[in-house]
Amino acid sequence: MGTHLQRILWFIFLVLLQVLVLNHVHIGQYATPLLYVYFILKIRSDATTTSLLLWGFALGICIDLFSNTIGLNASALLWLALLRKPLLRMNSKRDFNEIYTPSQKSMGFTGFLLYISIGTLLCSLPLHIVDNFSFFRFNEILLQAVSSTVSSVVCILSLEAIKTEQV
């Protein structure tokens, strides 16, 4: 029961942080940190695809409701939730049947950095493509996605360092 309550509290914390603070941060008019991606990326390795999709949709739709962008974040998080297991297998040196929570400690710094970088980019790119609803400004969309990914990865690594220090 403790892990479910902890997961729900993280869910609420990340939604409030994203909606109240990070959605208003625009670095150079391009980068907006997407810290809520951290929630999907940190779910244990034995989570089913169905549960990942349900958590991703719930998180995305909550952020969409508060941000008045119905469907944008939900679709991006569903895409990430669908691709998370292959991404985790690709970046982890562990056995497929081993159960662990993705972190710097369990995956190593390089593996974890690649995992969160690719995962955040897989969420950021469709989000910005659907948000701009155009392929004519592809360079600008790519710049937005990459800069949002970099700012998100910095925030995720900072949060991961804080969580590791407390435990």
N, C-alpha and C positions, 0 to 999 in steps of 0.2 A: 504494500500500500504506500510505503514511503516514496518509492520511485515514481509512482503515478502522481502523487501530490507534488513532488519536486518538479516533475515534467510540466504539470499544469501551471505551477508558479513561474517557471521559466518561460512558458508560453505567454502568460499575461505580462511578465516583465518585458519580454522582447517586443511584443505588440505595442505596449505603451511607450517604450523607448523609441521605437521606429516612428510611430505616429506623432508623438509629441515633440521629439527632438530631431531625429535624423532625417525625417522627410523635409525639414526646413533647412538642412545643411546642403548647400550646393557649392562645391569647391570648383572655382573657375567656370561656373555655369554648366559644368559637365558631370562632375562626380557627385553622386549621392550614395553614401554608405548604405548597404543593404544588410544590416546586422541580423535580421530575422532568418537569413539563410543558415546561420549557425545552428538553429534549432533542428533543422532537418539533417544537417551534416553530422550532428553529435548523437543521433539516436543509435542505439546499440546495433551491432552487426547482425544479430539474429532477428531483427524486425522484418515482418513480412512486407511484401510490396503493397498489399492492401492497406496495412496500417500506415505505411509511409504516405500513401496517396491520401488517406483520410486526414492525417495530421497536416500534410501539405495544403490540402484544400481548405481545412479549417483555419490554418494560420493565414493563408493568402486571402481568404474571403474576409477575415476580421480586419486585416490591414486595408483591404479594398473598401470596406464599409466606412472606416474612419477616414480614409484618404479620398473618398469619392472617385475611385477608379475601379469600378466594379468589373472584376474579371481579370485585370492585368496581372496582379501579383499572384492570384490563384492559379492562373494558367502557367506562369513561370515556375511556381513552386511545384505544380503537378509534373511538369517536365523534369525538374530536378529530382523529385521523388522517384520518378520512373527510371532515371538513369543512375541513381545513387548506388545501387548494389554493384553493377559492373564497374563503376568508378572506384568504389571501395576495394573491390578485388584487384583492380589494376594497380592501385597505389599502396597496397598493403603487402607486407612480406609474410603475413600469417596464413595459416591453413584456412580453407574455405569454411570448414566446420567449426572453427574456433570462435568463441563468443567474446567480444570485447567492445568497448566504447572507443570510437575513433578519437585519438588525442595525440599530442606530441610524444607522450610517454609510450603509448602502445604501438605507434606507427613509425616513430623516429621523426626528427624535425623535417627532413627533406620529403619524406612520404606524406606527412601531414600537410606540409606547405603545398605540395602538388595537388593533393586531394581537395583542400579548401579553395585553392586558386581555380582549378578546373571546374569544381562544383559551383563556385560563385559565378564564374563566367557562363556556365551553362544555364544559370538562372537569369543573369543580367542581360545577356544577348537577346533572348526572346522577349524579355520585358521591354527593352528599348525599341526593338523592332515593332512590336505591337503598339507601343506608346506613340511612336512617330508615324506608324501606319504608312510607311513609304520606303522604297528601296532606292529612291533617287538621291538621297543624301546618305548613302551607305558609309562613307568615310566619317561623317559626323556621328552616325549611330554607332559605328565601331569604336570611335573615340569615347563616346559616352559609356559604352559597355565596358571597355577596358579600364577607364578611369574609375568607374564605379566599382569594378572588381578589385582594383588596387586599394582603394580606400576601404572597401569591405574587408579585404584580407588583413590589412593593418589593424582594423578594429577587432576582428576575430582573434588574431594573434595576441592582441593586448588583453582581451577578455579571457582567453585561454591561459595567459600568464597569471592573471589575477586569480582565476579559479584554481590553478595549480598551487599557487602560494597559500591559499586558504585551506586546502585539503591536507 
